[in-house]
Every structure is written in structure tokens, then in C-alpha cells.
Amino acid sequence: MPEHILAGLARRLAAPLLALSLSVAVFSGPALAHHGWGWTEDAWFELSGTLTEIYVGNPHATLTIEAEDGTLWDVDLAPLFRTLNAGFEQDIAAPGDPVTVIGHRSIDPGETHMKAVRVIHGGINYDVYPARAAGYDNR
């Protein structure tokens, strides 16, 4: 293709591509905010309470736990395949069950949100992140 045609094409596409890039950056930020571990504290955090909600599905399993003081906590588990590989399935626990989760809480002290590496239910450890759970055991 002749160079002058390519240059014209590049000029015409520059603004729409820039707008698309900015839109993706603005709208994907909130969706990615709690993926990975960068949003969590380094310190270990253990939470015990009553399970109020359970979701085992994509993109990752989640629990809502009512702590002893009545505070509701949102708990992210691993992606679905890791959660299922740990043996934690939808019918393992039900709302009203006592549960303990171990992991890392949000670095935002006003946020009742954590990411768990282990779920303890019925005396069984479900290590959704086994290598990280081993780090807890070896601390």
C-alpha cells in the first residue's frame, strides 16, 4: 500500500483508537480492582462467623460471612477451577453454617473485604491457594 494512503489511514484512526483505549482503561479499572493480591495487606487475617451467602462460579467463588460482631464480610476465593480442585463445591456449605477463612484483608481499613487462601468448614481445610496456605502454616 502506498505510504500516503497509510499515513491518511493512520490519521483517521488515531482519534477513535485513542478514545477506545481511554474507555477500556476507565471502565476496566473497577473490574480489575480486586483481582490479584495488590489490594490486600501482607499480614495474615483470620475471620470466623456465619456464612450468609455462597457462590461457587466464575470468575471466582465468593462468600459473605457475618462476623461475631454482626459485620458482613465479602470474601473472595480462588478462580473456579482452583476452588473446585480444593474440594470446595457449592453444596459443601450453606447459609447459616459456621465457617472460618484465612487470608489477607483489604488494605483499605474501611472495607470489609478479604481474599482467602483457606476455608475451614466442618473441620476440613479447603486450601484454594495451597502454596499460600502452606505459608500460613509455616509462619
Secondary structure, 3 states (H helix, E strand, C coil): CCHHHHHHHHHHHHHHHHHHHHHHHHHHHHHHCCCCCCCECCCCEEEEEEEEEEECCCCEEEEEEEECCCCEEEEEEEEHHHHHHCCCCHHHCCCCCEEEEEEEEECCCCCCEEEEEEEEECCEEEECCHHHHHHHHCC
